[in-house]
C-alpha cells in the first residue's frame, strides 16, 4: 500500500470502530505525520471531546513489515474508549463514583460488542 492509501484505510477503520464502540460524541481529526516511537497515537481533550488521531508517516525501515493501518486504527479507537477511565486515574482527586461511572460506560459498550 502507498502511504496515502495507508492513511485513508487508517481513517476509515478508526471511524468504523468509533461508531461500533459508540464513541460518536467526539469530534475526531486525523493527521499523517512523523511520530517518535509509535505506529499511531491518540491525543484527546475529554472536556471538549476533541480527539486527534495520528498515523506515523515516517516509520523506520525495520518497522515497515509490521505496519498495519487497520490494527493501528482499532488500537487507537480502544484507547479513545478507555480515555475517560484513564483520565480519572490520572487525577489526584478522583472519587470512587467517577471511576465506577467510567467503568460502567465501558462495560455497557462491551456488552453490545461481545456476543
Secondary structure in CASP SS format (residue, H / E / C, confidence):
PFRMAT SS
TARGET T0000
AUTHOR 0000-0000-0000
METHOD secondary structure of the structure
MODEL  1
X C 1.00
X C 1.00
X H 1.00
X H 1.00
X H 1.00
X H 1.00
X H 1.00
X H 1.00
X H 1.00
X H 1.00
X H 1.00
X H 1.00
X H 1.00
X H 1.00
X H 1.00
X H 1.00
X H 1.00
X H 1.00
X H 1.00
X H 1.00
X C 1.00
X C 1.00
X C 1.00
X C 1.00
X C 1.00
X C 1.00
X E 1.00
X E 1.00
X E 1.00
X E 1.00
X E 1.00
X E 1.00
X E 1.00
X C 1.00
X C 1.00
X C 1.00
X C 1.00
X C 1.00
X C 1.00
X E 1.00
X E 1.00
X E 1.00
X E 1.00
X E 1.00
X E 1.00
X C 1.00
X C 1.00
X C 1.00
X C 1.00
X E 1.00
X E 1.00
X E 1.00
X E 1.00
X E 1.00
X E 1.00
X E 1.00
X C 1.00
X C 1.00
X C 1.00
X C 1.00
X H 1.00
X H 1.00
X H 1.00
X H 1.00
X C 1.00
X C 1.00
X C 1.00
X C 1.00
X H 1.00
X H 1.00
X H 1.00
X H 1.00
X H 1.00
X H 1.00
X H 1.00
X H 1.00
X H 1.00
X H 1.00
X H 1.00
X H 1.00
X H 1.00
X H 1.00
X H 1.00
X H 1.00
X H 1.00
X H 1.00
X H 1.00
X H 1.00
X H 1.00
X H 1.00
X C 1.00
X C 1.00
X C 1.00
X C 1.00
X C 1.00
X H 1.00
X H 1.00
X H 1.00
X H 1.00
X H 1.00
X H 1.00
X H 1.00
X H 1.00
X H 1.00
X H 1.00
X H 1.00
X H 1.00
X H 1.00
X H 1.00
X H 1.00
X H 1.00
X H 1.00
X H 1.00
X C 1.00
X C 1.00
END
